[in-house]
Amino acid sequence: MSNPGRPQPRSQPRGQARKEHILAVALKIFAENGYRGASIAEIAEGCGLSQPGLLHHFPTKADLLTAVLEYRDRLDAEKFHVDDPTPGTAALRHYVNIVEHNAHLPGLVKLFAIVTSEAAVNPAHPARDWAVGRYEKLIGGLAANLRLGVEDGSIRADVDTTAVARLVFSMMDGLQLQWLLNPDRVDMPGLFRTFIDELTTEITTPDR
């Protein structure tokens, strides 16, 4: 029951806005310096906060990293509508757009590659749960959209939609690594677009 003699708690939009600002600054610094090269002190200074002030919102650097990665995923989902139901091969085009966008953000691609690789070989890595969950969500979401294409007849009935989804993200991540190693010679957006075009032809029902 509420106590009429005590002020009721209010929502704290300013607190949420402060967190969003911290995440935006931390994302930029992590992308520029990597997780190990970035410091809480540098991020706090970039936010105009003391270190205790920053740690009030994110108690550890690992907590901040996980929040930044989730924040980045949310931005992509909102910008490119990857969480929206998109039946059939049209869903594949969302990821073509993401790869084209990522080609202008080498620091973020590098951060993703480093963190994912470290999490893959170290079960105790702070981003391990994020990395595992991210792939499960991405693969499950794309597979579900492809199954809608099977149901409406635009995708062949014998297509293993989960395997196709896993192939798409394997190609995306592999091209990102090659692009980071040799950006002048690897046309990441062009190669991925060609792959999606060929994949679309392969899985589409004939005469559709």
Helices and strands as residue ranges (DSSP letters): H 13-37, H 40-47, H 51-57, H 61-80, H 90-102, H 106-121, H 128-152, H 161-181, H 188-203
